C-alpha cells in the first residue's frame, strides 16, 4: 500500500463511481419516480403516496421498508398502510422505501424517500389558569410585569390578544406574533383607585401558509397592584378630590367648646368627630403620631395624646375667646409623610338655662309642596317656631345660636323658623318632633308637631286647541291696539315738539320787537327805578338783572297770549297826559295817582300753588278813560310812524312759574286779530 500512488488511487475511484452512476442512469430509464415525496399526516389507510412510472415489461416489488411495513405496493402505486402522526416518534423522521424494478434481462432497485408533513391539529396549551402576578403602583409605563409562554406541538409562534374585565388600557402585550406573551404597564396605576386587575390572555397557533385550521387557548391573569408609601396621613372625616389623577383628602378642621373658668374633665368633645388621622396609603397603614405644631397648646391650656390624638384640658380658661390649635399628624417611621389641621376651641360663658319652646305642641296643615304650613291655632297665619333661652334676657330670650330641625324626616324643611313641605305626600296626619338646638353649647329643646297634609289637586284636562286659539287671537288684537296707541302717542309727541318749537321761535321774535340798535323801545318798560328805592326794607332783584332769554324759556310753562299794543304808554306824559304811569313791584298797595302797582301779599300760604293774587281796582272807570285817551293818542302816533304798532300794558296772570309771578301783556281792543298773547316770566 505504501508504493501506491495516491493520485492514481483517487483517479481510479472517481472513474469507478462515474461508471456506477452511468449504469444507474441507464437502468433508471425503465423505472421513473420522484426521489422525495411529502405525505401529510392524519391520512387514511390505502391513500396514495406516489405513482412509479416504468416500462411495460418491468415489474415492481418492495425490497425493503421501515419497520412495521407502513407502505404497500399495489401495481405501480405506493400506498400508505397506516395512519401517520407527525408528533409520533416513529413517524417523525423520513421513511425510505426500497423498490426493485425487474426487467427480462436485468433487475435494479430504486429508493423512494417519504416525509410525513406536520398538520396543525393540536391547540396551544397554557401551563396555568389563572396566573397570579403583581406590580408596583408607581411602576412607569412599559414596565415588564410578567411573561407567559404557551406550548403547542404543532407551532412555536402565536398571535396574542389581551382583554380586561375590570380596567381598560391598564396593561398591554409587547409584540405579536411571538413565542411568548410579555405583559407591560400601559398607564399609570393607583392603588387607591384599583387594587386588582383581571386580564384574559388568548393565544392562537395558526401560522400563515400552514394547512389546517387555527386553534386557540385562553388563560386568566390576576394582577395585584402593590401600594407604595406615597401619601401623607388623612384626617377623618375628609373630602376626596381627584386633582390630575392624584387623590387629595381635605379636612375642614375640628371645633369644640369649654366653659369660662372651668376645667373640662377627660377628652374634649369635638365636631365633626374625634381627632383622628389614617395613613393615606391604605395598603400600608403606617402608624400615626400626633403633636401640636410648634408647641402651640393654647398657652398651656391643652394637651394632646401622641398616639391617640385625644385633646385634654390642663387648666381653666380665664377669657372669653376662640383658641386655635394647630395639630400635626405624621407617620411614625417615615416622618416626611405628615399633614396638619386646626382645632378651634371656643371659650364661652356657662349656660344656665336650656332653650324652651313657647308651646309644647304645634299643630299645622299644609296644602302643597313648597308652601308654608298654616298654624291651626291661629287665624290662617303661617306656623312659626320659637324657642327662647333665659340666658339671653337682654334680647328678650332670643338666642341667635338656636337652630330648628325635624330629626329623621326629609319630607319637611324649616327655613327661618317656618315649616315647608318638600315632597309629595298622601293626605294624612303626621306626628313629628321639632328640635331646637343651641349650636354654641348643644343644649336642645323638643316639642311635639302634628302636621295634617291636604294636598290640593289641580283638575286635569287643561285647555284645548280651541281655547288656545281664542287666547292667541285675543292677545293679537290687544297687541295691535297697543301698537296703534304707541304710534298715535309718538305722532302727538312729535307734533307737540314742533308746536313748542314754533312758540319758542315766536317768543324770540317778539322779544326782538322791543329791542333795537339803541336798546329797549320806549313802549315797554323792563325796569322800575322807583321800586328800587322803595324803602320798604326789601332788596328785590332788579328786572335788569333778569336775562330776556331766561324769561322766554320760562314762559313755556303757561299759555302763550298775544302781545297786543296798548295805548297806556310810559310816554303818556309826553303826549299830553295829565298822569304819569309808574309801574312798580312792592309789598304795599299804593293808592297814589299815577301808579299802576303790583303788590305782594304777605300772608300767602307758601304751600299754595297760586303765588299771585289779582285784586280788582276800585278805580276801574278812571283807568278805562285813561286807557281810551292813551289809545287814541297811540293810534294817531302809530299811524304816522309804524302803521298801528301798539304799546302793550302789563297785568298779572296766575301761572306756576319759577318766580311765582306772571305778567300778561294784552291790548284792550277786542277786535284785533293780527296779534297774539305772550306771557313772560319775570
C-alpha positions in Angstrom: 0.0 0.0 0.0 2.9 2.3 0.6 4.0 2.0 -3.1 0.6 3.0 -4.5 0.5 6.5 -5.9 -2.2 8.4 -4.1 -3.1 10.3 -7.3 -3.7 7.0 -9.1 -6.0 5.8 -6.3 -8.2 8.9 -6.4 -8.4 8.8 -10.2 -9.3 5.2 -10.2 -12.0 5.7 -7.5 -13.5 8.6 -9.4 -13.7 6.5 -12.6 -15.4 3.6 -10.9 -18.0 6.0 -9.3 -18.7 7.5 -12.7 -19.3 4.1 -14.2 -21.7 3.2 -11.5 -23.7 6.4 -11.9 -23.8 5.9 -15.7 -25.1 2.3 -15.2 -27.7 3.5 -12.7 -28.8 6.2 -15.0 -29.2 3.7 -17.8 -31.2 1.3 -15.6 -33.4 4.1 -14.3 -34.7 4.7 -17.7 -37.1 1.7 -17.2 -38.4 3.0 -13.8 -39.1 6.6 -13.0 -40.2 8.1 -9.6 -39.5 11.2 -7.6 -36.7 10.9 -5.2 -38.6 12.8 -2.4 -42.2 12.5 -1.6 -44.1 14.7 1.0 -47.1 13.0 2.6 -49.4 14.7 5.1 -50.2 13.2 8.5 -53.6 12.0 9.6 -54.1 10.2 6.4 -56.4 7.2 5.6 -55.1 3.7 5.0 -54.6 2.9 1.3 -54.2 6.6 0.5 -51.8 7.0 -2.5 -48.3 8.1 -1.6 -46.6 8.1 -5.0 -47.0 6.5 -8.5 -44.0 4.9 -10.1 -43.6 5.1 -13.9 -42.0 2.1 -15.7 -41.7 0.2 -19.0 -44.4 -2.4 -19.8 -42.1 -5.4 -19.4 -40.9 -4.2 -16.0 -42.4 -5.5 -12.7 -42.2 -3.8 -9.3 -41.7 -5.1 -5.8 -40.8 -3.8 -2.4 -37.4 -5.0 -1.4 -37.2 -3.2 2.0 -39.1 -0.6 4.0 -39.2 0.8 7.5 -40.2 -1.4 10.5 -43.9 -2.1 10.7 -44.4 -2.0 6.9 -46.0 1.4 6.8 -46.4 1.3 3.0 -47.6 -1.2 0.4 -47.3 -1.5 -3.3 -50.3 -2.1 -5.4 -49.2 -2.3 -9.1 -47.1 0.8 -9.6 -48.8 2.8 -6.8 -47.2 3.1 -3.4 -49.9 3.4 -0.8 -50.0 4.2 3.0 -50.5 1.1 5.1 -51.2 3.0 8.3 -52.3 6.4 9.6 -49.3 8.6 10.1 -48.9 11.1 13.0 -46.1 13.6 12.8 -46.0 14.0 16.5 -45.2 10.3 17.0 -41.6 9.4 17.4 -41.9 6.6 14.8 -43.3 8.9 12.2 -41.2 12.0 12.8 -38.2 11.2 10.6 -38.2 10.5 6.7 -39.2 7.0 5.5 -37.1 5.2 2.8 -38.8 2.5 0.7 -36.6 0.3 -1.5 -38.4 -0.9 -4.7 -37.0 -3.4 -7.2 -37.5 -2.8 -10.9 -37.2 -6.3 -12.7 -36.8 -6.4 -16.5 -36.5 -9.6 -18.6 -32.7 -9.2 -18.7 -32.0 -7.2 -15.6 -33.1 -6.1 -12.1 -32.2 -2.8 -10.4 -33.5 -1.1 -7.2 -34.9 2.4 -6.7 -35.3 4.3 -3.4 -38.4 6.3 -2.5 -38.0 8.8 0.4 -41.3 9.7 2.1 -41.5 12.7 4.5 -44.6 13.0 6.7 -45.8 16.6 6.8 -47.0 18.2 10.1 -50.6 19.5 10.1 -51.9 21.9 12.7 -54.1 19.5 14.6 -53.3 20.4 18.2 -54.3 23.6 20.2 -51.8 25.6 22.2 -51.8 25.0 26.0 -51.0 27.3 28.9 -49.5 25.6 31.8 -51.5 27.6 34.4 -55.0 29.0 34.6 -55.1 31.5 36.2 -51.7 33.2 36.5 -51.2 35.4 39.6 -48.8 38.3 39.4 -48.3 41.8 40.9 -46.9 45.2 40.0 -45.9 48.3 42.0 -48.5 51.2 41.7 -45.6 53.6 40.8 -44.3 51.4 38.0 -43.6 53.5 34.9 -45.3 52.9 31.6 -43.8 50.0 29.6 -42.6 48.2 32.8 -42.5 44.4 32.3 -45.0 42.8 34.6 -44.6 39.1 33.7 -44.1 36.7 30.7 -46.4 33.9 29.6 -45.4 31.1 27.2 -47.9 28.6 25.8 -46.9 25.2 24.4 -48.0 23.6 21.1 -46.6 20.5 19.4 -47.6 21.9 16.1 -46.3 25.5 16.4 -43.9 27.8 18.2 -45.3 31.1 17.1 -48.6 32.6 18.4 -50.8 35.6 18.0 -51.8 37.0 21.4 -54.9 39.0 22.4 -55.3 40.7 25.8 -58.6 41.9 27.2 -59.5 43.3 30.6 -62.6 42.6 32.6 -62.1 45.4 35.1 -59.8 48.2 34.0 -59.3 49.1 30.3 -55.9 50.1 28.9 -54.0 49.4 32.1 -51.8 46.7 30.5 -50.7 45.6 27.1 -48.7 42.8 25.3 -45.3 43.7 24.0 -45.4 42.2 20.5 -47.5 39.8 18.4 -46.9 37.3 16.9 -44.2 35.9 19.1 -43.3 32.8 21.0 -44.2 34.3 24.4 -46.6 36.9 25.7 -44.8 39.8 27.6 -47.2 41.8 29.8 -46.4 45.5 30.1 -47.8 48.5 32.0 -49.7 50.8 29.6 -51.0 53.6 32.0 -50.0 54.8 35.4 -51.6 52.9 38.3 -53.1 54.0 41.6 -53.7 51.6 44.4 -56.5 53.7 45.9 -58.4 53.5 42.7 -57.6 50.0 41.5 -56.2 47.3 43.7 -56.7 44.3 41.4 -56.9 43.9 37.7 -58.1 40.7 35.9 -56.9 40.1 32.4 -57.8 37.4 29.8 -54.9 36.3 27.5 -55.7 34.4 24.3 -53.1 32.6 22.1 -53.8 31.5 18.5 -51.4 29.0 16.9 -52.2 29.4 13.2 -49.2 30.3 11.1 -49.8 31.8 7.7 -49.4 29.2 5.0 -49.9 26.2 7.2 -52.5 23.6 6.3 -55.3 23.1 8.8 -57.5 25.2 11.0 -56.3 27.6 13.8 -56.6 26.6 17.4 -56.7 29.0 20.4 -56.1 28.7 24.1 -57.1 31.2 26.8 -56.0 31.8 30.4 -56.7 34.4 33.1 -54.1 36.7 34.6 -54.8 38.3 38.0 -52.6 41.4 38.6 -52.4 42.7 42.1 -51.5 46.4 42.5 -49.0 46.9 45.3 -49.4 50.0 47.4 -46.4 52.3 47.9 -45.8 54.8 50.6 -46.5 57.9 48.6 -49.4 59.7 50.5 -49.4 61.6 53.8 -51.9 60.9 56.6 -55.5 61.9 56.1 -57.5 63.5 58.9 -61.0 62.0 59.2 -63.6 62.9 58.0 -62.3 64.5 54.9 -63.5 65.3 51.4 -61.8 63.4 48.5 -60.7 65.3 45.4 -59.1 64.0 42.2 -56.5 66.5 41.0 -54.7 65.5 37.9 -55.1 61.8 38.6 -53.9 62.2 42.2 -56.3 61.7 45.2 -56.3 64.5 47.8 -58.2 64.3 51.1 -59.1 67.7 52.5 -60.1 68.1 56.2 -62.3 71.0 57.3 -60.8 71.0 60.7 -62.4 70.4 64.2 -64.2 72.6 66.7 -65.1 72.3 70.4 -66.1 74.5 73.4 -65.3 74.9 77.1 -66.8 76.9 79.9 -65.2 80.0 81.2 -63.2 79.5 84.4 -63.9 75.8 84.4 -61.6 72.9 83.6 -63.2 70.1 81.5 -62.6 66.6 82.7 -61.5 63.9 80.3 -61.3 64.1 76.5 -62.7 67.2 74.8 -65.7 66.6 72.6 -65.0 67.8 69.1 -67.0 68.3 65.9 -67.5 66.7 63.4 -65.9 63.9 65.4 -62.8 62.8 67.4 -59.4 64.0 66.2 -58.2 61.0 64.1 -55.9 60.5 61.0 -55.2 57.5 58.9 -52.3 56.6 56.6 -53.1 57.9 53.1 -51.7 54.6 51.7 -54.4 52.2 52.7 -52.3 49.2 51.8 -49.6 50.1 54.2 -51.4 51.6 57.2 -48.4 53.2 58.8 -48.8 54.1 62.5 -49.6 57.8 63.1 -48.3 60.1 65.9 -49.9 63.5 66.9 -48.5 66.7 68.3 -49.1 70.5 68.4 -47.3 72.4 65.8 -44.5 74.5 67.3 -45.7 73.7 70.8 -48.8 75.9 70.3 -51.0 74.4 73.0 -53.2 77.4 73.7 -50.9 78.9 76.3 -50.6 75.7 78.3 -54.3 75.1 78.4 -54.4 71.9 76.4 -52.5 68.6 75.8 -52.7 66.0 73.1 -52.1 62.3 73.2 -49.2 61.4 70.9 -50.7 58.0 69.8 -54.4 58.7 70.2 -54.8 62.4 69.2 -57.1 63.0 72.1 -57.1 66.6 73.5 -57.5 67.2 77.2 -57.6 70.4 79.3 -54.8 71.2 81.7 -56.3 74.3 83.4 -59.3 76.6 83.1 -59.6 79.4 80.5 -59.9 82.9 82.0 -61.1 84.8 78.9 -63.9 84.5 76.6 -62.2 83.9 73.2 -61.6 81.4 70.4 -58.4 79.4 70.7 -57.0 77.9 67.5 -54.7 74.8 67.9 -52.6 73.6 65.0 -52.2 69.8 65.1 -49.6 67.7 63.2 -50.2 64.1 62.2 -47.1 62.3 60.9 -46.1 58.7 60.1 -44.1 57.1 62.9 -41.4 55.6 60.6 -41.5 57.9 57.6 -41.7 61.3 59.3 -41.6 63.1 55.9 -45.2 62.0 55.4 -47.3 64.3 57.5 -50.4 66.5 57.5 -51.8 69.4 59.6 -55.2 70.5 60.7 -56.8 73.1 63.0 -58.8 72.7 66.2 -60.8 75.7 67.3 -61.8 75.8 71.0 -64.5 78.3 71.9 -64.3 79.6 75.5 -67.9 80.6 76.5 -69.8 81.6 79.5 -71.6 78.7 81.1 -75.1 78.1 80.0 -77.5 78.2 83.0 -80.8 77.6 81.1 -81.9 75.3 78.4 -83.9 76.5 75.4 -87.7 76.3 75.8 -90.4 76.3 73.1 -93.2 78.7 73.5 -95.7 75.9 73.1 -95.2 72.2 74.0 -97.2 71.2 70.9 -97.7 72.7 67.4 -100.4 71.8 65.0 -100.4 72.8 61.3 -101.8 72.0 57.9 -100.0 72.1 54.6 -101.7 72.0 51.2 -98.9 71.8 48.6 -95.2 71.3 48.1 -93.1 74.4 48.7 -95.9 76.2 50.7 -95.7 77.3 54.3 -97.5 75.2 56.8 -100.5 77.1 58.4 -100.8 77.2 62.2 -104.2 75.7 63.2 -104.1 77.7 66.4 -104.2 81.0 64.6 -106.4 82.6 62.0 -104.6 81.5 58.9 -101.1 82.6 59.9 -98.1 80.6 58.9 -96.7 78.3 61.5 -93.5 79.7 63.1 -91.4 78.0 65.8 -89.8 79.9 68.6 -87.7 78.7 71.4 -86.4 81.2 74.0 -83.3 81.0 76.2 -83.3 82.7 79.6 -79.5 83.1 79.3 -80.4 85.9 76.8 -82.8 88.0 78.8 -81.2 91.2 77.4 -82.6 90.2 74.0 -86.0 89.0 75.3 -84.9 85.4 75.3 -83.9 85.4 71.6 -80.8 83.2 71.2 -79.1 83.7 67.8 -77.4 80.4 68.1 -80.6 78.3 68.1 -81.4 76.3 65.0 -84.5 74.2 64.3 -84.8 70.7 62.7 -87.1 67.7 62.4 -84.8 64.7 63.1 -85.2 61.6 60.8 -87.5 63.3 58.4 -86.7 64.8 55.0 -90.3 65.5 53.9 -90.2 68.8 55.6 -87.8 71.7 55.9 -87.6 74.5 58.4 -86.4 77.9 56.9 -86.3 81.0 59.1 -88.4 79.1 61.7 -91.2 78.5 59.1 -92.2 74.9 58.1 -92.3 73.9 54.4 -93.3 70.7 52.7 -90.6 69.5 50.3 -92.1 66.2 48.9 -95.4 65.0 47.6 -97.2 63.0 50.4 -100.5 61.3 50.5 -103.2 63.0 52.6 -102.5 62.1 56.2 -101.8 63.4 59.6 -98.1 63.1 60.7 -96.9 63.1 64.3 -93.3 64.5 64.4 -90.9 66.2 66.7 -89.2 69.6 66.3 -85.8 70.1 68.0 -84.3 73.5 68.9 -80.5 73.2 69.2 -78.2 75.8 70.7 -75.2 75.4 68.5 -72.9 77.2 70.9 -73.3 74.6 73.6 -75.5 71.8 72.1 -78.4 72.5 74.5 -81.6 71.3 73.0 -85.4 71.5 73.4 -88.1 69.3 71.9 -91.7 70.0 71.1 -94.4 67.9 69.5 -95.5 68.6 66.0 -98.7 67.4 64.3 -98.9 68.2 60.6 -102.1 67.5 58.5 -101.2 67.0 54.8 -104.0 68.0 52.5 -102.6 68.4 49.0 -104.7 70.4 46.6 -105.1 68.6 43.3 -105.2 70.6 40.1 -108.0 69.4 37.8 -106.8 67.6 34.8 -107.8 68.4 31.3 -106.3 71.9 30.8 -107.0 74.0 27.8 -107.9 72.5 24.4 -106.7 73.7 20.9 -109.8 75.9 20.5 -109.1 77.7 23.9 -105.5 78.3 23.0 -106.5 79.7 19.5 -109.1 82.1 21.1 -106.4 83.2 23.6 -103.9 83.8 20.8 -106.5 85.8 18.8 -107.3 88.0 21.8 -103.6 88.6 22.6 -103.1 89.5 18.9 -105.9 92.1 19.0 -104.6 93.6 22.2 -101.1 93.8 20.7 -102.4 95.6 17.6 -104.3 98.1 19.8 -101.2 98.8 21.8 -99.2 99.4 18.6 -101.8 101.9 17.3 -101.8 103.7 20.7 -98.0 103.9 20.6 -98.0 105.3 17.1 -100.6 107.9 17.9 -98.7 109.0 21.0 -95.5 109.2 19.0 -97.2 111.5 16.4 -98.7 113.7 19.2 -95.3 114.0 20.9 -93.7 114.9 17.6 -96.4 117.5 16.8 -96.1 118.9 20.4 -92.4 119.3 19.9 -93.0 121.2 16.7 -95.6 123.5 18.4 -93.2 124.3 21.2 -90.5 125.0 18.7 -92.8 127.4 17.0 -93.7 129.0 20.3 -90.0 129.4 21.1 -89.3 131.0 17.8 -92.3 133.3 18.2 -91.0 134.3 21.7 -87.6 135.1 20.3 -89.2 137.1 17.5 -91.5 139.0 20.0 -88.5 139.7 22.3 -86.6 141.3 19.5 -89.6 143.6 18.7 -88.9 145.6 21.9 -85.1 146.0 21.1 -83.2 147.9 18.6 -79.8 149.2 18.0 -80.3 151.7 20.7 -81.8 149.5 23.4 -85.4 148.9 24.5 -88.2 150.7 22.9 -90.0 153.4 24.8 -93.3 151.5 24.7 -92.2 148.7 27.1 -90.6 149.3 30.4 -88.4 146.4 31.8 -87.1 148.2 34.9 -88.7 150.1 37.8 -86.3 152.6 39.3 -88.9 153.8 41.7 -89.3 150.3 43.2 -85.6 150.0 43.7 -85.7 153.0 46.1 -89.0 151.9 47.6 -87.5 152.0 51.0 -89.6 149.1 52.4 -86.6 147.2 53.6 -86.6 144.6 50.9 -83.9 144.2 48.3 -85.6 142.6 45.4 -83.8 141.6 42.4 -83.8 144.2 39.7 -85.6 143.4 36.5 -82.5 144.5 34.6 -80.6 141.5 36.0 -83.0 139.0 34.5 -82.0 137.8 31.1 -84.6 138.1 28.5 -83.7 134.6 27.3 -84.5 133.1 30.7 -87.9 134.8 30.7 -88.7 133.4 27.3 -87.8 129.9 28.3 -89.8 130.0 31.4 -92.8 131.4 29.6 -93.4 127.9 28.0 -94.9 126.8 31.3 -98.0 129.0 30.7 -100.3 129.6 27.7 -98.9 132.0 25.1 -101.0 135.1 24.6 -100.9 137.8 22.0 -98.6 140.7 22.6 -101.2 143.4 21.9 -100.3 147.1 21.6 -101.6 149.3 24.5 -102.2 153.0 24.4 -101.2 153.2 28.0 -97.6 154.1 27.4 -94.8 155.3 29.6 -94.7 158.2 27.2 -98.1 159.4 28.2 -96.6 162.5 29.8 -95.0 163.4 26.6 -98.3 163.1 24.7 -100.1 165.5 26.9 -101.4 163.1 29.6 -102.1 164.5 33.0 -101.0 161.5 34.9 -97.7 159.7 34.8 -97.9 155.9 34.9 -95.2 154.3 37.0 -95.5 150.5 37.3 -93.8 149.2 40.4 -93.4 146.0 42.4 -93.9 146.4 46.1 -95.3 144.6 49.1 -97.7 147.5 49.8 -100.7 148.5 47.8 -100.3 152.1 46.8 -103.3 154.2 46.1 -101.4 157.2 44.8 -102.5 158.6 41.4 -100.2 157.8 38.5 -99.2 154.4 39.8 -100.2 151.0 38.4 -98.8 148.9 41.3 -98.3 145.2 41.8 -98.0 144.4 45.5 -97.1 141.2 47.2 -99.4 139.7 49.8 -97.6 138.9 53.0 -99.9 136.2 54.3 -99.8 134.0 51.2 -99.6 130.3 52.1 -96.2 129.1 51.0 -97.7 125.7 50.0 -100.4 127.2 47.8 -100.0 126.9 44.1 -101.3 130.4 43.4 -98.5 132.7 44.2 -100.1 135.9 42.7 -103.4 137.3 43.7 -105.3 139.7 41.4 -107.2 142.3 43.4 -109.8 144.3 41.4 -109.1 148.0 41.0 -111.7 150.4 42.5 -110.7 153.0 40.1 -111.7 150.9 37.1 -113.7 153.7 35.4 -110.8 156.2 35.7 -108.4 153.6 34.3 -110.7 152.9 31.4 -110.9 156.6 30.5 -107.2 157.0 30.7 -106.7 153.9 28.6 -109.1 155.2 25.9 -107.3 158.6 25.8 -103.9 156.9 25.6 -105.3 154.5 23.0 -106.5 157.3 20.8 -103.2 159.2 21.1 -101.3 156.0 20.4 -103.3 155.3 17.3 -102.6 158.7 15.9 -98.9 158.4 16.6 -98.7 154.8 15.3 -100.5 155.9 12.1 -97.7 158.4 11.5 -94.8 156.1 12.5 -95.3 152.3 12.0 -98.8 151.8 10.9 -100.6 150.7 14.0 -97.8 149.3 16.3 -99.3 149.5 19.8 -97.7 149.6 23.2 -98.6 146.8 25.5 -99.7 147.1 29.1 -98.9 144.7 31.9 -101.3 142.8 34.1 -100.6 139.7 36.1 -101.9 136.3 35.3 -101.9 133.1 37.5 -99.1 130.8 36.4 -97.0 128.1 38.1 -93.7 129.8 37.2 -90.3 129.6 38.9 -90.5 133.1 40.3 -94.2 132.8 41.3 -95.1 136.0 39.3 -96.7 136.1 35.8 -97.1 139.2 33.6 -99.6 139.2 30.8 -99.2 141.7 28.0 -102.6 142.4 26.4 -104.5 145.1 24.5 -107.9 146.3 25.4 -109.0 146.3 21.8 -111.1 143.1 21.4 -111.4 143.2 17.6 -107.7 142.9 16.9 -106.9 139.7 15.0 -103.3 140.2 13.9 -101.6 139.9 17.3 -101.0 137.1 19.9 -100.8 136.8 23.6 -97.4 136.4 25.3 -96.7 135.6 28.9 -93.3 136.5 30.2 -91.8 135.1 33.4 -90.2 137.9 35.4 
